[in-house]
Amino acid sequence: MSLKDGRNKMSKSDPSDSSCINLNDSAEQIYQKIKKAKSDHLTYISYDHAARPKISNLIDIYASLAGKHIDQIILEYQYQGFAKFKQDLAETRSFILELISLNRHSCFKKLKKHRLP
């Protein structure tokens, strides 16, 4: 879901590049996008897609990347606030995308090397 609006899909056609994370984004770009991602006006972390779609979206992203259950994330961050949560989410996201990028470059090199003339 979009980093700007938890009710909409992430889309590269969104006018704001900050609404999605691209595979070629640097770790710093990812960190900045997640840091600026919309949560809501409440100061605590809880999960409720109907009442709190923005923070729930970020929790979903973190749970899928970190392999953690949503309840575990809420317990871990309930007293730490959004800053620590977003920092950890950005680090996890950057690490995973860095691995994907490395594998992508390796695959392209192999294809280029073995391409028939």
Residue frames as a rotation matrix with the C-alpha (Angstrom) as fourth column:
MET 1
0.580 0.814 0.000 0.00
0.814 -0.580 0.000 0.00
0.000 0.000 -1.000 0.00
SER 2
0.369 -0.394 0.842 1.06
0.319 -0.797 -0.513 3.59
0.873 0.458 -0.169 -0.57
LEU 3
-0.433 -0.604 -0.669 3.40
0.870 -0.086 -0.485 5.24
0.236 -0.792 0.563 1.92
LYS 4
-0.950 0.113 0.291 1.34
-0.127 -0.991 -0.029 8.43
0.285 -0.065 0.956 1.59
ASP 5
-0.114 0.965 0.235 -2.12
-0.991 -0.128 0.045 6.86
0.074 -0.228 0.971 1.94
GLY 6
-0.793 -0.304 0.528 -2.53
-0.459 0.868 -0.189 3.43
-0.401 -0.393 -0.828 3.53
ARG 7
0.129 0.921 0.368 -5.80
-0.149 0.385 -0.911 2.90
-0.980 0.063 0.187 1.66
ASN 8
0.801 0.102 -0.590 -4.24
-0.579 -0.117 -0.807 3.07
-0.151 0.988 -0.034 -1.83
LYS 9
0.809 -0.532 0.250 -1.82
0.564 0.822 -0.080 0.73
-0.163 0.206 0.965 -3.60
MET 10
-0.019 -0.887 -0.462 1.84
-0.022 -0.461 0.887 1.61
-1.000 0.026 -0.011 -4.05
SER 11
0.712 0.291 0.639 2.13
0.611 0.192 -0.768 2.73
-0.346 0.937 -0.041 -7.64
LYS 12
-0.421 -0.907 -0.012 4.96
0.732 -0.348 0.586 4.04
-0.536 0.238 0.810 -9.77
SER 13
-0.353 0.363 0.862 2.33
0.712 -0.494 0.499 6.11
0.607 0.790 -0.084 -11.61
ASP 14
0.555 0.479 -0.680 1.52
0.815 -0.477 0.329 8.05
-0.167 -0.737 -0.655 -8.43
PRO 15
0.741 -0.254 0.621 2.55
0.151 -0.838 -0.523 11.70
0.654 0.482 -0.583 -8.93
SER 16
0.586 -0.543 0.602 4.58
-0.810 -0.420 0.410 11.56
0.030 -0.728 -0.685 -5.71
ASP 17
0.092 -0.662 -0.743 7.71
-0.336 0.682 -0.649 9.41
0.937 0.310 -0.160 -5.86
SER 18
-0.705 -0.367 0.607 7.55
-0.656 0.011 -0.755 9.30
0.270 -0.930 -0.248 -2.05
SER 19
0.248 0.914 0.321 4.46
-0.964 0.267 -0.016 7.11
-0.101 -0.305 0.947 -2.16
CYS 20
0.992 0.087 -0.086 6.34
-0.101 0.979 -0.175 3.98
0.069 0.182 0.981 -3.24
ILE 21
0.223 -0.952 0.211 9.68
-0.504 0.073 0.861 2.28
-0.835 -0.298 -0.463 -2.87
ASN 22
0.762 -0.030 -0.647 11.44
-0.627 0.219 -0.748 1.40
0.164 0.975 0.149 -6.09
LEU 23
0.905 -0.426 0.002 13.81
0.419 0.892 0.166 -1.53
-0.072 -0.150 0.986 -6.52
ASN 24
0.148 -0.911 0.386 16.59
0.761 -0.144 -0.632 0.84
0.632 0.387 0.672 -7.50
ASP 25
0.782 0.136 0.609 16.14
-0.237 -0.838 0.492 3.22
0.577 -0.529 -0.623 -4.54
SER 26
-0.344 -0.936 -0.072 19.23
-0.119 0.119 -0.986 3.64
0.931 -0.331 -0.152 -2.37
ALA 27
-0.285 0.172 -0.943 19.18
0.876 0.447 -0.183 2.81
0.390 -0.878 -0.278 1.33
GLU 28
-0.888 -0.087 -0.451 19.08
0.299 -0.855 -0.424 6.55
-0.348 -0.512 0.785 2.08
GLN 29
-0.733 0.675 -0.088 16.14
-0.509 -0.458 0.729 7.12
0.452 0.579 0.679 -0.29
ILE 30
-0.154 0.668 -0.728 14.25
0.349 0.726 0.593 4.24
0.924 -0.163 -0.345 1.33
TYR 31
-0.535 -0.112 -0.838 14.98
0.845 -0.061 -0.531 5.60
0.008 -0.992 0.127 4.80
GLN 32
-0.968 0.142 -0.205 13.74
-0.129 -0.989 -0.076 9.07
-0.214 -0.047 0.976 3.85
LYS 33
-0.511 0.824 -0.246 10.57
-0.391 0.032 0.920 7.72
0.765 0.566 0.306 2.23
ILE 34
-0.070 0.479 -0.875 9.70
0.643 0.692 0.327 5.57
0.762 -0.540 -0.356 5.23
LYS 35
-0.755 -0.269 -0.598 10.61
0.640 -0.497 -0.585 8.34
-0.140 -0.825 0.548 7.67
LYS 36
-0.886 0.410 -0.218 8.15
-0.437 -0.894 0.094 10.62
-0.157 0.179 0.971 5.86
ALA 37
-0.698 0.655 -0.290 5.49
0.286 0.626 0.726 7.91
0.657 0.423 -0.624 5.43
LYS 38
-0.232 0.725 0.649 2.12
-0.712 -0.581 0.395 8.85
0.663 -0.371 0.651 6.80
SER 39
-0.904 0.111 -0.414 1.05
0.348 0.754 -0.558 7.25
0.250 -0.648 -0.720 10.06
ASP 40
0.165 0.946 0.278 -1.70
0.602 -0.320 0.732 9.27
0.782 0.047 -0.622 11.77
HIS 41
0.152 -0.047 0.987 -2.35
-0.399 -0.917 0.018 11.75
0.904 -0.397 -0.158 14.57
LEU 42
0.977 0.197 0.083 -2.16
-0.159 0.411 0.898 9.20
0.143 -0.890 0.432 17.40
THR 43
0.292 -0.938 0.185 1.18
-0.925 -0.326 -0.193 8.81
0.242 -0.115 -0.963 19.16
TYR 44
-0.174 -0.319 0.932 1.08
-0.600 0.785 0.156 5.07
-0.781 -0.531 -0.328 19.83
ILE 45
-0.705 -0.152 -0.693 1.30
-0.672 0.457 0.583 2.04
0.228 0.877 -0.424 17.58
SER 46
-0.272 0.642 0.716 -1.73
-0.259 0.668 -0.697 -0.17
-0.927 -0.375 -0.015 17.14
TYR 47
-0.995 -0.098 -0.003 -3.18
-0.039 0.373 0.927 -2.23
-0.090 0.923 -0.375 14.31
ASP 48
-0.105 0.991 0.089 -6.65
0.402 0.124 -0.907 -1.54
-0.910 -0.060 -0.411 12.92
HIS 49
-0.763 -0.287 0.580 -7.02
0.626 -0.099 0.774 -1.30
-0.165 0.953 0.255 9.13
ALA 50
0.147 0.896 0.419 -10.43
0.899 -0.298 0.321 0.34
0.412 0.330 -0.849 9.33
ALA 51
0.893 0.261 -0.367 -9.60
0.424 -0.759 0.494 3.01
-0.149 -0.597 -0.789 11.92
ARG 52
0.458 -0.820 -0.344 -5.83
-0.417 -0.540 0.731 3.38
-0.785 -0.191 -0.589 11.31
PRO 53
0.961 0.015 0.276 -5.06
0.213 0.596 -0.774 2.34
-0.176 0.803 0.570 7.71
LYS 54
0.679 -0.733 0.038 -1.77
-0.487 -0.489 -0.724 4.25
0.549 0.473 -0.689 7.46
ILE 55
-0.114 -0.738 0.665 0.07
-0.986 0.164 0.013 2.80
-0.119 -0.654 -0.747 10.46
SER 56
0.468 0.343 0.814 -1.55
-0.302 0.928 -0.218 -0.60
-0.830 -0.144 0.538 9.83
ASN 57
0.977 -0.160 -0.139 -0.10
-0.110 0.180 -0.978 -0.52
0.182 0.971 0.158 6.31
LEU 58
0.197 -0.967 0.160 3.41
-0.816 -0.252 -0.520 0.15
0.543 -0.028 -0.839 7.67
ILE 59
-0.037 -0.139 0.990 2.99
-0.805 0.591 0.053 -2.66
-0.592 -0.795 -0.134 10.20
ASP 60
0.854 0.391 0.343 1.92
-0.101 0.772 -0.628 -5.02
-0.510 0.501 0.699 7.38
ILE 61
0.735 -0.642 -0.219 5.02
-0.370 -0.110 -0.923 -4.09
0.568 0.759 -0.318 5.37
TYR 62
-0.099 -0.814 0.573 7.30
-0.971 -0.047 -0.236 -4.60
0.219 -0.579 -0.785 8.36
ALA 63
0.266 0.285 0.921 5.68
-0.602 0.795 -0.072 -7.92
-0.753 -0.536 0.383 9.31
SER 64
0.983 0.157 0.090 6.07
-0.028 0.623 -0.782 -9.33
-0.179 0.767 0.617 5.80
LEU 65
0.532 -0.844 -0.066 9.69
-0.433 -0.204 -0.878 -8.23
0.727 0.496 -0.474 5.46
ALA 66
-0.264 -0.679 0.685 10.87
-0.929 -0.013 -0.370 -9.17
0.260 -0.734 -0.628 8.94
GLY 67
-0.352 0.203 -0.914 8.91
-0.034 0.973 0.229 -12.41
0.935 0.111 -0.335 9.13
LYS 68
-0.998 0.041 -0.039 7.26
0.037 -0.050 -0.998 -11.27
-0.043 -0.998 0.049 12.35
HIS 69
-0.236 0.970 -0.059 3.65
0.934 0.243 0.263 -11.53
0.269 0.007 -0.963 13.49
ILE 70
-0.026 0.324 0.946 1.71
0.173 -0.930 0.324 -8.27
0.985 0.172 -0.032 13.75
ASP 71
0.912 0.405 -0.071 1.09
0.114 -0.083 0.990 -8.79
0.395 -0.911 -0.122 17.49
GLN 72
0.358 -0.871 -0.336 4.83
0.918 0.263 0.297 -9.21
-0.170 -0.415 0.894 18.04
ILE 73
-0.422 -0.496 0.759 5.55
0.677 -0.729 -0.101 -5.91
0.603 0.471 0.643 16.28
ILE 74
0.376 0.649 0.662 2.92
-0.030 -0.705 0.708 -4.05
0.926 -0.286 -0.245 18.30
LEU 75
0.915 -0.076 -0.396 4.35
0.402 0.247 0.882 -5.41
0.030 -0.966 0.256 21.57
GLU 76
0.050 -0.998 0.026 7.87
0.998 0.051 0.027 -4.53
-0.029 0.024 0.999 20.52
TYR 77
-0.692 -0.380 0.613 7.08
0.537 -0.839 0.086 -0.91
0.482 0.389 0.785 19.58
GLN 78
0.285 0.958 -0.040 4.11
0.777 -0.206 0.595 0.01
0.562 -0.201 -0.803 21.75
TYR 79
0.769 -0.031 -0.638 6.22
0.489 -0.615 0.619 2.25
-0.411 -0.788 -0.458 24.02
GLN 80
-0.243 -0.969 0.037 8.91
0.717 -0.154 0.680 3.27
-0.653 0.191 0.733 21.53
GLY 81
0.224 0.417 -0.881 6.89
-0.186 -0.869 -0.458 5.46
-0.957 0.267 -0.117 19.19
PHE 82
0.941 0.319 0.116 6.95
0.067 0.159 -0.985 5.93
-0.333 0.934 0.128 15.45
ALA 83
0.529 -0.787 -0.318 10.56
-0.849 -0.490 -0.197 7.09
0.000 0.374 -0.927 15.03
LYS 84
-0.393 -0.692 0.606 12.14
-0.686 0.659 0.309 3.84
-0.613 -0.294 -0.733 16.23
PHE 85
0.245 0.594 0.766 9.55
0.167 0.753 -0.637 1.76
-0.955 0.284 0.085 14.38
LYS 86
0.967 0.154 -0.202 10.15
-0.148 -0.306 -0.940 3.60
-0.207 0.939 -0.273 11.09
GLN 87
0.174 -0.976 -0.131 13.92
-0.974 -0.190 0.125 3.42
-0.147 0.106 -0.984 11.51
ASP 88
-0.417 -0.308 0.855 13.80
-0.347 0.924 0.163 -0.36
-0.840 -0.229 -0.492 11.99
LEU 89
0.575 0.681 0.453 11.36
0.252 0.380 -0.890 -0.76
-0.778 0.626 0.047 9.10
ALA 90
0.820 -0.308 -0.482 13.63
-0.567 -0.549 -0.614 1.28
-0.075 0.777 -0.625 6.82
GLU 91
-0.206 -0.958 0.200 16.69
-0.909 0.263 0.325 -0.76
-0.363 -0.115 -0.925 7.80
THR 92
-0.190 0.226 0.955 14.86
0.044 0.974 -0.222 -4.04
-0.981 0.000 -0.195 7.16
ARG 93
0.818 0.570 0.074 13.48
0.140 -0.072 -0.988 -2.80
-0.558 0.818 -0.138 3.85
SER 94
0.545 -0.690 -0.477 16.88
-0.832 -0.518 -0.201 -1.48
-0.108 0.507 -0.855 2.73
PHE 95
-0.371 -0.718 0.589 18.60
-0.632 0.660 0.406 -4.75
-0.680 -0.221 -0.699 3.56
ILE 96
0.107 0.502 0.858 16.09
0.320 0.800 -0.508 -6.85
-0.941 0.329 -0.075 1.62
LEU 97
0.953 0.278 -0.119 16.15
-0.003 -0.385 -0.923 -4.56
-0.303 0.880 -0.366 -1.42
GLU 98
0.219 -0.948 -0.230 19.96
-0.924 -0.278 0.264 -4.47
-0.314 0.155 -0.937 -1.33
LEU 99
-0.397 -0.311 0.863 19.97
-0.161 0.950 0.268 -8.27
-0.903 -0.033 -0.428 -1.56
ILE 100
0.542 0.672 0.506 17.51
0.452 0.275 -0.849 -8.16
-0.709 0.688 -0.154 -4.46
SER 101
0.847 -0.252 -0.469 19.61
-0.482 -0.737 -0.475 -5.54
-0.226 0.628 -0.745 -6.22
LEU 102
-0.176 -0.970 0.168 22.81
-0.800 0.240 0.549 -7.55
-0.573 -0.038 -0.819 -5.82
ASN 103
-0.256 0.159 0.954 21.12
0.259 0.962 -0.091 -10.65
-0.931 0.224 -0.287 -7.18
ARG 104
0.800 0.599 0.016 19.63
0.219 -0.267 -0.938 -8.66
-0.558 0.754 -0.345 -10.06
HIS 105
0.512 -0.695 -0.504 23.03
-0.822 -0.566 -0.055 -7.27
-0.247 0.443 -0.862 -11.07
SER 106
-0.432 -0.677 0.595 24.59
-0.492 0.731 0.474 -10.73
-0.756 -0.088 -0.649 -10.83
CYS 107
0.158 0.594 0.789 21.88
0.448 0.669 -0.593 -12.19
-0.880 0.447 -0.161 -13.06
PHE 108
0.922 0.184 -0.342 22.35
-0.170 -0.600 -0.782 -9.44
-0.349 0.778 -0.522 -15.67
LYS 109
0.059 -0.979 -0.194 26.11
-0.911 -0.132 0.390 -10.05
-0.408 0.154 -0.900 -15.73
LYS 110
-0.448 -0.181 0.875 25.55
-0.042 0.982 0.182 -13.77
-0.893 0.045 -0.448 -16.24
LEU 111
0.566 0.729 0.384 23.06
0.418 0.148 -0.896 -13.14
-0.711 0.668 -0.221 -19.04
LYS 112
0.769 -0.330 -0.547 25.41
-0.576 -0.728 -0.371 -10.71
-0.276 0.601 -0.750 -20.74
LYS 113
-0.242 -0.945 0.219 28.32
-0.772 0.324 0.546 -13.15
-0.587 -0.036 -0.809 -20.47
HIS 114
-0.588 0.034 0.808 26.36
0.170 0.982 0.082 -16.11
-0.791 0.186 -0.583 -21.90
ARG 115
0.442 0.783 -0.439 24.41
-0.274 -0.348 -0.897 -14.26
-0.854 0.516 0.060 -24.56
LEU 116
0.112 -0.344 0.932 24.85
0.799 0.590 0.122 -15.68
-0.591 0.731 0.341 -28.01
PRO 117
-0.712 -0.476 -0.516 26.30
0.102 -0.797 0.595 -13.33
-0.695 0.371 0.616 -30.66
